[in-house]
Amino acid sequence: MSDKPVVAQKAPYAVEVEAGKTYYWCSCGRSKNQPFCDGSHAETSFTPQAWTAQNTGTQWFCGCKASKAAPMCDGSHKNL
């Protein structure tokens, strides 16, 4: 069991979200449904992070799993 997440991609995921809806961001990087959880973390120490959209529109979810502003991208992928 690794304590480091898998880098799903070195770029953010642009996702159209709906205000009031809760999304579960994959923190382990193993999900086949990036950037969201599909349960692939089951044998790791990771858990998905719940995030509720305040507004409808495009949001940029972290794909590298290194963002300090998770689940949103903060540009950390540029330093990997």
Order of alpha helices (4+ residues) and beta strands (2+ residues): beta-beta-beta-beta
